[in-house]
Amino acid sequence: MSSDPERSVSHLHVGQRTELVSRGGGVVTVSEKINEIGFGLYQIQVTILCSGFVISEAACLQTASGLSSAITNHFELSSGSGLGKSMHLMLAFSGFAIGTLASGICGDTYGRRYPMLIGYLGMIGCALCLFMAPTYAMLCMGYFGLGCFAGVGVPAALITVAEVTPSRLRGVTNAAMSISFVLGELWAALGLRMILPDLVGPAWRSMVLWSSIPPFALLVFAILSPVSTFDTPPFLGVRGRTTELVSAINLMADMNRKPQCRMALDDNIAVDKQDILSVGEALVKLTTWPYLLYVGVLNLMFFAKDLAFYGMGIFWPLAWQSSHLGGMHPATELMLTSALGLPGVAMAMLLMFTLPRRIAFSLAGIACAIGVACVHGIMDAEAPLGVTGVVLFKLFYPTVQMTTFLLPSEVFSTQIRVWSMAIICFFGRFGTLLAPVLVNYNKHAFLCTLSTLMFAAVMAVWCLPETKDLELVNSASKPDSDKGRLATKKDCESQYGSTSEGLPVKVPRAG
């Protein structure tokens, strides 16, 4: 037990916020404690671990897109059927949708770590099965499994970063994670350039193994990193797991070199917490107003985002393969296109750090819509127009992507955060299912559809609350003033998953 009464926790109150009450009567919320400790090595390692999952997912699925022509030739599929050529992609994206939905059950019930661990192991195993697949039917089954395991960890990874990052830096840290999507694309493009430069040939199986290197490397990192020891403090607090909560906070303080922020536990700590929402209760919660409106708006935004990311991922190899605007190998053009996303990461960090969420999304979404409209030039032999479109899209899409990913973390509360993200991501995955069919059927129709959806998402985002730099909370229920707890300005302003800074509260010690 700590000799300092202000650093010894005697009571845990879990209401709208998880509040740690010291023997001296001081009260600090988990979010305030994370803000006090600040950003450091702990957050860096968590970001690497979570970004690594996104890199692995993007590398595996972008590799699958780049191998479409090689797989079509190897298994002698009908070149005239867009559905036949893209069946393995449709099954991969179907699995992606199912895995994303499963993440909600796993992430909000068992914690944020388990979906990522399952995903890492599954992607490695499926890659080995794909390498040895003797028939196209077996290959499709392997890609379905790959999609399931790739999808199961993405919502949990993005939620984890949001929950452990100080409020002021949540937007810019989330924006920085967009580099993981770029690195995943670059990893796939680099492998294609070295192993399959013309995007056809028998070496496509080696590319499958190449795509499994990121999940294997990050699984090793997860095993070695101390941040994998505990779940996120907000999740542990909601679950009333006080010992692990304080241990996680102390680990964060030690890794960030803030020993003065360490805490200790009294021998008999009192825990006052809300009931844990069941799966059914979480789903019912999401159908109440205004959550139902937010789910609808975010469904549209995620659908447009996924159609853009995975649709353009399929579009680029096919477009460059048929255009040869610069006389380069298609894989080289693909790698240069992916590299254009790096300045986009810096743009996302700038816009999300300086601008409110809705304004940043609107500016970037309009630029992306215009860029997609200009990309027609690649196929119409109008090089300046096509290149302008590529640059605009790659420069501003990371802002659209990461703002969309961040908003569910801030709009929805801790008890339903992964569930809400999973449901919204699941709806967005229908964009991934539509992408291969639409791109293979008519590339111009795909670009027109995507541009229209981007404009629609820009208008819809204004139905959401502004959440920049606000504190994440556990529930959106009205604050309770019983049990001696006073409602505060912070409580009264809270209607969503994040709230503004308010007045301190006093919670009496138990007993």
C-alpha positions as CSV (number, residue, x, y, z in Angstrom):
1,M,0.0,0.0,0.0
2,S,1.3,3.5,-0.9
3,S,2.1,5.8,2.0
4,D,0.8,8.7,0.0
5,P,-3.0,8.8,0.5
6,E,-3.6,10.7,-2.8
7,R,-1.9,7.9,-4.8
8,S,-3.6,5.0,-3.0
9,V,-6.9,3.9,-4.7
10,S,-9.6,3.0,-2.2
11,H,-12.7,3.2,-4.4
12,L,-13.6,2.6,-8.0
13,H,-16.7,4.2,-9.4
14,V,-17.8,3.2,-12.9
15,G,-20.6,5.5,-14.2
16,Q,-20.3,7.7,-17.3
17,R,-16.6,7.8,-16.4
18,T,-14.3,5.4,-14.6
19,E,-13.3,7.3,-11.5
20,L,-10.4,6.3,-9.2
21,V,-11.0,7.7,-5.7
22,S,-7.9,7.9,-3.4
23,R,-7.8,7.5,0.4
24,G,-7.3,11.2,0.6
25,G,-10.6,11.9,-1.2
26,G,-9.1,12.9,-4.5
27,V,-10.9,11.8,-7.7
28,V,-9.3,11.2,-11.1
29,T,-10.9,9.6,-14.1
30,V,-9.1,7.1,-16.3
31,S,-9.0,9.6,-19.2
32,E,-7.6,12.3,-17.0
33,K,-4.9,9.9,-15.7
34,I,-4.0,9.0,-19.3
35,N,-3.8,12.7,-20.1
36,E,-1.6,13.3,-17.1
37,I,0.8,10.6,-18.1
38,G,0.9,11.8,-21.6
39,F,2.1,10.3,-24.9
40,G,5.2,8.2,-24.8
41,L,6.8,4.8,-25.4
42,Y,3.7,3.0,-24.2
43,Q,1.5,4.7,-26.9
44,I,4.2,4.2,-29.5
45,Q,4.3,0.5,-28.9
46,V,0.5,0.2,-28.9
47,T,0.3,2.1,-32.1
48,I,2.9,-0.1,-33.7
49,L,1.1,-3.2,-32.6
50,C,-2.3,-2.0,-33.8
51,S,-0.9,-0.4,-37.0
52,G,0.9,-3.7,-37.7
53,F,-2.5,-5.4,-37.9
54,V,-3.8,-2.9,-40.4
55,I,-0.5,-3.3,-42.4
56,S,-1.0,-7.0,-42.4
57,E,-4.6,-6.8,-43.5
58,A,-3.9,-4.3,-46.2
59,A,-0.9,-6.3,-47.5
60,C,-2.8,-9.5,-47.7
61,L,-5.9,-8.1,-49.4
62,Q,-4.0,-5.8,-51.7
63,T,-1.8,-8.7,-52.8
64,A,-5.0,-10.7,-53.5
65,S,-6.2,-7.8,-55.8
66,G,-2.8,-7.6,-57.6
67,L,-2.8,-11.3,-58.2
68,S,-6.2,-11.4,-60.0
69,S,-4.8,-11.7,-63.5
70,A,-2.2,-14.2,-62.6
71,I,-4.7,-16.4,-60.8
72,T,-7.1,-16.1,-63.7
73,N,-4.5,-17.3,-66.1
74,H,-3.1,-20.1,-63.8
75,F,-6.5,-21.7,-63.3
76,E,-7.7,-20.9,-66.8
77,L,-10.8,-19.0,-65.6
78,S,-13.2,-17.4,-68.1
79,S,-11.7,-14.0,-69.0
80,G,-15.1,-12.7,-70.1
81,S,-16.8,-13.1,-66.8
82,G,-16.2,-10.4,-64.3
83,L,-17.8,-12.5,-61.5
84,G,-15.7,-15.6,-62.3
85,K,-12.4,-13.6,-62.3
86,S,-13.2,-11.9,-59.0
87,M,-14.8,-14.8,-57.1
88,H,-11.8,-15.2,-54.8
89,L,-11.9,-11.5,-54.0
90,M,-15.6,-11.5,-53.3
91,L,-15.1,-14.4,-50.9
92,A,-12.2,-12.7,-49.2
93,F,-14.2,-9.6,-48.7
94,S,-17.2,-11.7,-47.5
95,G,-15.0,-13.2,-44.9
96,F,-13.7,-9.8,-44.1
97,A,-17.3,-8.7,-43.3
98,I,-18.0,-11.7,-41.2
99,G,-14.7,-11.3,-39.3
100,T,-15.5,-7.6,-38.7
101,L,-18.9,-8.5,-37.2
102,A,-17.3,-11.2,-34.9
103,S,-14.9,-8.6,-33.6
104,G,-17.8,-6.8,-31.9
105,I,-18.6,-9.8,-29.7
106,C,-15.0,-10.7,-29.0
107,G,-13.7,-7.1,-28.4
108,D,-16.5,-5.8,-26.1
109,T,-16.8,-9.1,-24.2
110,Y,-13.2,-10.5,-23.8
111,G,-11.1,-7.4,-24.5
112,R,-9.3,-5.6,-27.3
113,R,-6.3,-7.8,-27.4
114,Y,-7.8,-11.2,-28.3
115,P,-9.3,-10.2,-31.7
116,M,-5.9,-9.0,-32.9
117,L,-4.1,-12.2,-31.6
118,I,-6.7,-14.4,-33.3
119,G,-6.3,-12.4,-36.5
120,Y,-2.5,-12.5,-36.6
121,L,-2.5,-16.3,-36.1
122,G,-5.3,-16.8,-38.7
123,M,-3.7,-14.7,-41.4
124,I,-0.4,-16.6,-41.1
125,G,-2.2,-20.0,-41.3
126,C,-4.4,-19.1,-44.2
127,A,-1.4,-17.7,-46.2
128,L,0.3,-21.1,-45.9
129,C,-2.9,-22.9,-47.0
130,L,-3.2,-20.5,-50.0
131,F,0.4,-21.2,-51.0
132,M,-0.4,-24.9,-51.3
133,A,-3.9,-24.6,-52.8
134,P,-4.2,-27.1,-55.7
135,T,-7.5,-25.9,-57.1
136,Y,-9.3,-22.6,-57.5
137,A,-12.1,-23.8,-55.2
138,M,-9.5,-24.5,-52.5
139,L,-8.0,-21.1,-53.2
140,C,-11.4,-19.4,-52.7
141,M,-11.9,-21.2,-49.4
142,G,-8.4,-20.0,-48.3
143,Y,-9.2,-16.4,-49.2
144,F,-12.5,-16.6,-47.4
145,G,-10.6,-17.7,-44.2
146,L,-8.0,-15.0,-44.8
147,G,-10.7,-12.3,-45.0
148,C,-12.3,-13.6,-41.8
149,F,-9.1,-13.3,-39.8
150,A,-8.1,-10.0,-41.4
151,G,-11.4,-8.5,-40.5
152,V,-11.6,-9.7,-36.9
153,G,-8.8,-7.5,-35.6
154,V,-9.3,-4.1,-37.4
155,P,-12.1,-2.6,-35.2
156,A,-10.3,-3.6,-32.0
157,A,-7.0,-2.2,-33.3
158,L,-8.4,1.2,-34.1
159,I,-10.4,1.3,-30.8
160,T,-7.3,0.4,-28.8
161,V,-5.3,3.3,-30.1
162,A,-8.1,5.7,-29.4
163,E,-8.6,4.5,-25.9
164,V,-4.9,4.7,-24.7
165,T,-4.1,8.1,-26.4
166,P,-4.3,11.4,-24.6
167,S,-7.4,13.3,-25.7
168,R,-5.6,16.2,-27.4
169,L,-3.5,13.8,-29.5
170,R,-6.2,11.3,-30.4
171,G,-6.9,12.7,-33.8
172,V,-3.3,13.2,-34.9
173,T,-2.3,9.7,-33.6
174,N,-5.2,8.1,-35.4
175,A,-4.3,10.0,-38.6
176,A,-0.7,8.8,-38.3
177,M,-2.1,5.2,-38.4
178,S,-3.2,5.9,-41.9
179,I,0.5,5.3,-42.9
180,S,-0.2,1.6,-42.0
181,F,-2.6,1.4,-45.0
182,V,0.0,3.0,-47.2
183,L,2.7,0.7,-45.9
184,G,0.5,-2.3,-46.5
185,E,-0.1,-1.2,-50.1
186,L,3.6,-0.5,-50.6
187,W,4.5,-3.9,-49.2
188,A,2.2,-5.6,-51.7
189,A,3.4,-3.4,-54.5
190,L,7.1,-3.9,-53.7
191,G,6.6,-7.7,-53.7
192,L,4.8,-7.5,-57.0
193,R,7.6,-5.4,-58.5
194,M,10.3,-7.9,-57.4
195,I,8.4,-11.2,-57.9
196,L,5.6,-10.5,-60.4
197,P,6.5,-7.3,-62.3
198,D,4.0,-7.9,-65.1
199,L,1.3,-9.0,-62.7
200,V,1.1,-12.4,-64.5
201,G,3.1,-15.6,-64.3
202,P,3.6,-18.7,-62.1
203,A,5.4,-16.8,-59.2
204,W,2.1,-15.7,-57.8
205,R,2.3,-18.3,-55.0
206,S,5.5,-16.7,-53.8
207,M,3.6,-13.5,-53.5
208,V,1.2,-15.1,-51.1
209,L,4.1,-16.0,-48.8
210,W,5.4,-12.5,-49.2
211,S,2.1,-11.1,-47.9
212,S,2.4,-13.3,-44.7
213,I,5.6,-11.7,-43.5
214,P,4.0,-8.6,-41.9
215,P,1.6,-10.6,-39.7
216,F,4.4,-13.0,-38.6
217,A,6.7,-10.1,-37.7
218,L,4.1,-8.3,-35.8
219,L,3.0,-11.4,-33.9
220,V,6.6,-11.8,-32.7
221,F,6.5,-8.1,-31.6
222,A,3.3,-8.6,-29.8
223,I,4.8,-11.5,-27.8
224,L,7.8,-9.5,-26.8
225,S,6.1,-6.1,-26.1
226,P,5.0,-5.4,-22.5
227,V,2.0,-3.5,-23.7
228,S,0.4,-6.8,-24.6
229,T,0.2,-7.7,-20.9
230,F,-2.9,-5.8,-20.1
231,D,-6.0,-4.6,-22.0
232,T,-6.8,-0.9,-22.4
233,P,-7.6,1.0,-19.1
234,P,-11.1,2.1,-20.3
235,F,-12.1,-1.5,-20.9
236,L,-10.6,-2.8,-17.6
237,G,-12.4,0.0,-15.8
238,V,-15.8,-0.7,-17.3
239,R,-15.3,-4.4,-16.3
240,G,-14.4,-3.5,-12.7
241,R,-11.0,-5.3,-13.0
242,T,-9.3,-2.8,-10.6
243,T,-6.0,-4.6,-10.1
244,E,-5.4,-4.9,-13.8
245,L,-6.6,-1.3,-14.4
246,V,-4.1,0.1,-11.9
247,S,-1.3,-2.2,-13.2
248,A,-2.0,-1.0,-16.8
249,I,-1.8,2.6,-15.6
250,N,1.4,2.0,-13.8
251,L,2.9,0.2,-16.8
252,M,2.0,3.3,-18.9
253,A,3.6,5.6,-16.3
254,D,6.8,3.4,-16.2
255,M,7.2,3.2,-19.9
256,N,6.5,6.9,-20.4
257,R,9.0,7.7,-17.6
258,K,6.4,9.3,-15.3
259,P,6.9,7.4,-12.0
260,Q,5.2,10.2,-10.1
261,C,2.0,9.1,-11.9
262,R,2.0,5.6,-10.4
263,M,-0.9,4.5,-8.2
264,A,-1.4,1.8,-5.5
265,L,-4.4,-0.2,-4.4
266,D,-5.8,-0.4,-0.9
267,D,-6.1,-3.9,0.5
268,N,-9.9,-3.8,0.4
269,I,-11.0,-1.6,-2.5
270,A,-14.7,-0.9,-3.0
271,V,-16.0,-1.2,-6.6
272,D,-19.2,0.5,-7.7
273,K,-20.0,-0.2,-11.3
274,Q,-22.7,-0.4,-13.8
275,D,-24.0,-3.7,-15.1
276,I,-22.2,-5.0,-18.2
277,L,-24.4,-4.8,-21.3
278,S,-25.2,-8.1,-22.9
279,V,-25.0,-8.5,-26.7
280,G,-28.8,-8.0,-27.0
281,E,-28.7,-4.9,-24.8
282,A,-25.9,-3.4,-26.8
283,L,-27.8,-3.9,-30.0
284,V,-30.9,-2.4,-28.5
285,K,-28.9,0.6,-27.4
286,L,-27.7,1.2,-30.9
287,T,-31.4,1.4,-32.1
288,T,-32.3,4.2,-29.8
289,W,-32.2,7.9,-30.8
290,P,-29.8,9.5,-31.6
291,Y,-27.5,6.5,-31.9
292,L,-29.7,5.1,-34.7
293,L,-29.0,8.3,-36.7
294,Y,-25.3,8.1,-36.1
295,V,-25.2,4.4,-37.1
296,G,-27.0,5.3,-40.4
297,V,-24.6,8.2,-41.2
298,L,-21.5,6.2,-40.3
299,N,-22.8,3.2,-42.4
300,L,-22.8,5.5,-45.4
301,M,-19.4,6.9,-44.6
302,F,-17.9,3.5,-44.1
303,F,-19.5,2.1,-47.3
304,A,-18.0,5.0,-49.3
305,K,-14.6,4.6,-47.6
306,D,-14.4,0.9,-48.2
307,L,-15.6,1.1,-51.8
308,A,-12.9,3.7,-52.3
309,F,-10.0,1.8,-50.6
310,Y,-10.7,-1.7,-51.9
311,G,-12.2,-0.6,-55.2
312,M,-9.3,1.6,-56.0
313,G,-7.0,-1.2,-54.8
314,I,-8.5,-3.4,-57.5
315,F,-8.7,-0.6,-60.0
316,W,-5.1,0.5,-60.0
317,P,-3.5,-2.7,-61.2
318,L,-6.0,-3.1,-64.0
319,A,-5.9,0.5,-65.0
320,W,-2.1,0.7,-65.1
321,Q,-1.8,-2.7,-66.9
322,S,-4.0,-1.4,-69.7
323,S,-2.7,2.2,-70.0
324,H,1.1,2.2,-69.8
325,L,1.1,6.0,-69.7
326,G,4.7,6.1,-68.7
327,G,6.0,3.0,-70.5
328,M,6.9,1.4,-67.1
329,H,6.1,-2.0,-65.7
330,P,2.5,-2.1,-64.3
331,A,3.9,-3.1,-60.9
332,T,6.2,-0.1,-60.9
333,E,3.3,2.2,-61.7
334,L,1.4,0.5,-58.9
335,M,4.2,1.1,-56.4
336,L,4.5,4.8,-57.3
337,T,0.8,5.1,-56.9
338,S,1.0,3.6,-53.4
339,A,3.9,5.9,-52.5
340,L,1.8,8.9,-53.2
341,G,-0.1,8.0,-50.1
342,L,2.8,9.0,-47.9
343,P,2.3,12.8,-48.3
344,G,-1.4,12.0,-47.7
345,V,-0.5,10.7,-44.2
346,A,1.1,14.1,-43.4
347,M,-1.9,15.9,-44.8
348,A,-4.2,13.8,-42.6
349,M,-2.2,14.5,-39.5
350,L,-2.3,18.2,-40.2
351,L,-6.0,18.4,-40.9
352,M,-7.1,16.2,-38.1
353,F,-4.9,18.0,-35.5
354,T,-5.9,21.5,-36.5
355,L,-9.5,21.2,-37.8
356,P,-12.8,20.0,-36.3
357,R,-13.7,16.5,-37.4
358,R,-16.5,17.4,-39.7
359,I,-14.7,20.2,-41.5
360,A,-11.6,18.0,-42.0
361,F,-13.7,15.2,-43.5
362,S,-15.7,17.6,-45.7
363,L,-12.6,19.2,-47.2
364,A,-10.9,15.9,-47.9
365,G,-14.0,14.2,-49.1
366,I,-14.7,17.0,-51.7
367,A,-11.1,16.8,-52.9
368,C,-11.3,12.9,-53.2
369,A,-14.6,13.1,-55.2
370,I,-13.0,15.5,-57.6
371,G,-9.9,13.4,-57.8
372,V,-11.9,10.2,-58.6
373,A,-13.7,12.1,-61.4
374,C,-10.4,13.1,-62.9
375,V,-8.9,9.5,-62.7
376,H,-11.0,8.7,-65.8
377,G,-8.0,10.3,-67.7
378,I,-5.9,7.2,-67.1
379,M,-8.2,5.1,-69.3
380,D,-9.0,7.8,-71.8
381,A,-5.3,8.5,-72.7
382,E,-5.5,11.9,-71.0
383,A,-2.4,11.7,-68.9
384,P,-2.4,15.1,-67.2
385,L,-6.0,14.7,-66.1
386,G,-5.5,11.2,-64.9
387,V,-2.3,12.0,-63.0
388,T,-4.0,15.0,-61.4
389,G,-6.8,12.7,-60.2
390,V,-4.4,10.2,-58.8
391,V,-2.5,12.9,-56.8
392,L,-5.7,14.4,-55.4
393,F,-7.1,11.1,-54.4
394,K,-4.0,9.8,-52.7
395,L,-3.3,13.1,-51.0
396,F,-6.7,13.5,-49.3
397,Y,-8.0,10.0,-49.0
398,P,-6.1,9.2,-45.7
399,T,-8.0,12.1,-44.1
400,V,-11.3,10.7,-45.2
401,Q,-10.3,7.2,-44.1
402,M,-8.9,8.0,-40.7
403,T,-11.6,10.5,-39.7
404,T,-14.2,7.9,-40.6
405,F,-12.4,5.3,-38.5
406,L,-12.0,7.6,-35.5
407,L,-15.6,8.9,-35.3
408,P,-17.2,5.7,-33.9
409,S,-14.5,5.7,-31.1
410,E,-15.6,9.2,-30.1
411,V,-19.3,9.1,-30.8
412,F,-20.1,5.8,-29.1
413,S,-19.4,4.9,-25.4
414,T,-17.0,2.3,-24.0
415,Q,-19.6,-0.4,-23.4
416,I,-20.7,-0.5,-27.0
417,R,-17.6,0.9,-28.7
418,V,-16.3,-2.2,-30.5
419,W,-19.8,-3.4,-31.1
420,S,-20.8,-0.2,-32.9
421,M,-17.5,-0.1,-34.8
422,A,-18.0,-3.8,-35.8
423,I,-21.6,-3.2,-37.0
424,I,-20.7,-0.1,-39.0
425,C,-17.6,-1.7,-40.4
426,F,-19.8,-4.8,-41.4
427,F,-22.1,-2.5,-43.4
428,G,-19.1,-0.9,-45.0
429,R,-17.8,-4.3,-46.1
430,F,-20.6,-4.4,-48.6
431,G,-18.6,-1.8,-50.4
432,T,-15.7,-4.3,-50.6
433,L,-18.1,-6.9,-52.0
434,L,-19.4,-4.5,-54.6
435,A,-15.9,-3.3,-55.5
436,P,-14.6,-6.3,-57.5
437,V,-17.8,-6.8,-59.4
438,L,-18.2,-3.1,-60.3
439,V,-14.6,-2.6,-61.3
440,N,-14.5,-5.7,-63.5
441,Y,-17.9,-4.9,-65.0
442,N,-17.3,-1.2,-65.9
443,K,-14.5,0.9,-64.6
444,H,-16.1,4.2,-65.6
445,A,-19.3,3.3,-63.8
446,F,-17.2,2.5,-60.7
447,L,-15.5,5.8,-60.7
448,C,-18.8,7.7,-61.2
449,T,-20.5,5.8,-58.3
450,L,-17.6,6.4,-56.0
451,S,-17.4,10.1,-56.7
452,T,-21.2,10.4,-56.0
453,L,-20.9,8.5,-52.7
454,M,-18.1,10.8,-51.6
455,F,-20.2,13.9,-52.1
456,A,-23.1,12.2,-50.2
457,A,-20.8,11.3,-47.3
458,V,-19.6,14.9,-47.1
459,M,-23.2,16.1,-46.6
460,A,-24.1,13.3,-44.2
461,V,-21.2,13.9,-41.8
462,W,-22.9,17.1,-40.6
463,C,-25.5,15.0,-38.8
464,L,-22.9,13.8,-36.3
465,P,-21.8,15.7,-33.2
466,E,-18.4,17.4,-33.2
467,T,-16.1,15.4,-31.0
468,K,-12.6,16.7,-31.5
469,D,-10.4,16.6,-28.3
470,L,-13.2,15.4,-26.1
471,E,-13.0,12.9,-23.3
472,L,-14.2,9.3,-23.9
473,V,-16.9,8.1,-21.6
474,N,-18.3,4.7,-20.6
475,S,-22.0,5.2,-21.3
476,A,-24.4,7.8,-22.7
477,S,-27.1,7.3,-20.1
478,K,-28.2,10.2,-18.0
479,P,-25.9,10.8,-15.0
480,D,-27.0,9.3,-11.7
481,S,-27.1,11.5,-8.7
482,D,-27.7,8.8,-6.2
483,K,-25.2,7.0,-4.0
484,G,-23.9,10.4,-3.0
485,R,-22.5,11.3,-6.4
486,L,-23.2,14.8,-7.7
487,A,-24.1,15.5,-11.3
488,T,-21.6,17.9,-12.9
489,K,-21.4,20.2,-15.8
490,K,-19.4,17.4,-17.5
491,D,-22.3,15.0,-17.0
492,C,-24.9,17.4,-18.2
493,E,-23.0,18.1,-21.4
494,S,-22.5,14.4,-22.1
495,Q,-24.7,12.9,-24.7
496,Y,-22.3,10.9,-26.8
497,G,-19.2,8.7,-26.3
498,S,-17.0,11.7,-25.6
499,T,-17.5,14.7,-23.5
500,S,-15.9,18.1,-22.8
501,E,-13.8,18.8,-19.8
502,G,-15.9,19.7,-16.8
503,L,-15.9,20.4,-13.1
504,P,-14.4,17.9,-10.7
505,V,-16.6,15.6,-8.8
506,K,-16.5,14.3,-5.3
507,V,-17.3,10.6,-4.7
508,P,-17.6,9.5,-1.1
509,R,-15.5,6.6,0.0
510,A,-17.3,3.3,0.4
511,G,-18.2,2.2,3.9
